[in-house]
């Protein structure tokens, strides 16, 4: 792998390479800096997206960013208050050839803004993303992403949610884990 605009690219032309690209691309797209920094978002989109899909993805992501910030009472100036973390829980290969891949990534996300005056709590969501990739310029490139709810586990009824202060502190203390470098899909939670 190599870095382009700070983004890991250069995945193997294999099913495992497509799965790894799909997971890492989704982790990038759901990160705080991607959601709050236009320059970072442009760099990520340029690095991971198929040439024919760049403009459409950029417009879609700009709209999604505006809606996300607005729904949490944030502006671009106060966007640093956003807590946004994601983790991949599993993958499923829906279709694969050496030219194209369709990968589902089951993820959980934490999103909220505990620093705002409204003290919007940080909430967890469970989503399955369907990631369409195409082999272009010796790498897997993103063509399209869609999403569906779930699978969603039952919340532990004995668990008490953390306070806004605890969540702010955790967001500042814990670094985001490095990107994955999976090998054989059969050993990394992928299924065909």
C-alpha positions, 0 to 999 in steps of 0.5 A: 500500500501507499499513501495518496493525499494521506489516504492508503491506496494500492490494494491487491487485485483480489477479493481480499484486496477489494474487501480491505479497500471497502472497509478502509474507504468506509472508515475514511468516509465516516471519520470526523475529519472527512465529515468536518474538513472540506479539504480533507474530504476533497483529498479522500474523494480524489484518492479513492473514487473512480474518475466517473464518480468523483463529482457526484460523490463530492456533491452527495457528501457536501449535502450529507455534511451540511445535514449532519452538522445542522442536525447537531446544531453545528456550523463549519466553525464549530464542527470540531465539537463533533464526535464521529467514530466508526468500526467495521464489524464484518464484511460480505462479498456479494459479487467479485470479478477482477474488474468489479466488486460488490462488498457489504460492510456491517458497521457501528458508528458513534455520532454526536456533539456533546460540546454544543449548548444543546448537549446533543448526546452521542448515539450509536447506529448500526448500518450495512453499507453496500460498496461498489468498487471498480478496478481502475489505475491499478487500484480498487476505486469507489463507484457508489455506496448505499446503506441499510439499517442493521443488523442491530443488537439489543442494547444491554439494559443494565448499561448506563450511558456515559455523560457528555463530559466522559464522551468528550474526554474519551474522544480526545484521549483515544486515537483512531485505530490504524486502517486494516490490512486483512489477508485471506477473506476466509480468515477475516470475517468475509463470506461469499 
